Amino acid sequence: MSRRFATRNLAIAFLICLRAAWPAALAARENPYDVLGKALMPIANVFAVGPDGQPIPHALVLDAHLLEASQLPPEFQNQAVHLALMTPDAVLLEAPIAGQLLTVCRNGNTLWATPGSKIQPLLAEAEAKFSEKKKKKRASAAAKVLGPLVLPVPQKELVFLPILFQVADAGDDTVGTTTCMMLDVQLLEQLSKSLHGENWTARLWVGPDYQIMRIALKGPEWSGTISIDKLAFSPSLPDGTFQAQGTDVLTLTAREFLDLLSRFGSK
């Protein structure tokens, strides 16, 4: 009897300890909305406006490589992607676009791309394929291209940014040697419609320091994944960052600029 009594007490003690550990284990798993907020905050701050509603100059530099894209030729696998941005009106992207390594830039009200000799045929080909309905939709979107690169949200309210998304915990994965929490993210339905982002979803790999290490995007006609090598923030960038170099430079209209960006990672 004594042995059975001791065994029963040991089992009860084990169950009590296990039950006590459950809440701690659950608490250790951070809420996905909180994780998204902490991951997005440094990026969102770049696009913040001050108390007076005016942009606060900030800069961002991202270096990544393209792991895959649904329409990407094999030779562009692992190709480097470089993004430089300075609010309120400058952005430069160097990336595989329409099967070519291109640079596309906005510097204030000036839009340009290089090498122009490769870009002109691509634009002519795209123009011939667009239906009248798609041309009108592009024209409507292009009218907003030269607006300021800012979020219409005061800096102190950026803490509420995650509520604009549907966020789900997708488990853990390893990027290199770092264990990341995966988040499946989608804009709220009404917001995605107003931004013409219907049916777009993203998966983010977020490291223990809340830095986004990988991004996978999926839409109705395109999907792709980039791995982030560097994401740096600063008050400004050198003056020449957004100046065209060389002579093979093509000045773009707002619609042409948008057309090229929309073909990132495609043939």
Summary of the structure (lengths in Angstrom):
residues: 267
radius of gyration: 23.6
end to end distance: 78.1
largest distance: 95.0
contacts: 743
relative contact order: 0.20
helix: 37%
strand: 34%
